[in-house]
Amino acid sequence: MLSTTRPTGLRFAGFVATVLGGALIAFGSVLTWATVTIGQIGTSNVLPPQDVHGLDQIEGKITLALGAFLLVAIPGMRLTLSRRGRRIWAIGVVAASLVAGGIALSDTVRSFDRFSQTGCDRVARDISNTTHLPFDRLRDQCLTEAQGITDVRLKTGIFLVIVGGVVGALGGAFNIVWAGRPTKPDTADPLEDEDSAASG
């Protein structure tokens, strides 16, 4: 049965930080991560900037799943009565947050290479469908010629994922400390009690 006692400050802080971190990661994953400006490709001289969303890439799909995990972890920890189980959930929150933030941070460091590929794929496909020129040749022109990629600008979405990763990891750390605190006798983990007795 769930306890109806008022949550402690530590548990409340962990709850807020985990929910906020998960929401930032998930929301940032569906937003624009970068805008790629492309110059002349083939016979096309005027090309609009290409927005690359998080879900346009495998990285964004992974971070979205990790953000969803953080949100699921809150009721998971609440429904788990044993300290051991709560610690496992809390450690999972820290790990998922760090992975999500690390993925987004990695893409910011290698933003030109990472996002220019997606932008070139999209433009080359559009031009190929219109002109019937070979897609591979158009894509190679975009990626290798000096007049291809002119600018890659990072956008809000990728930074939200990074911030969410930091906030979520902080929430997970709070939850680890909270999970390590002893529960009431009626909800204590009998396996832990046996381990403590054996070591005493």
PEVENCOR-V158965 format. One line per field, one symbol per residue. burial: 1 if it has 9 or more other ideal C-beta (glycine too) atoms within 8 Angstrom, else 0. A space follows every 10 residues. Layout:
burial: ???
This chain:
burial: 0000000001 1111111111 1111111111 1111111110 1101001001 0111101011 1111011111 1011011001 0111111011 1111111111 1111111100 1001111111 1111101100 0010101110 1110000110 0101101111 1111111111 1111111110 0010000110 0110000000
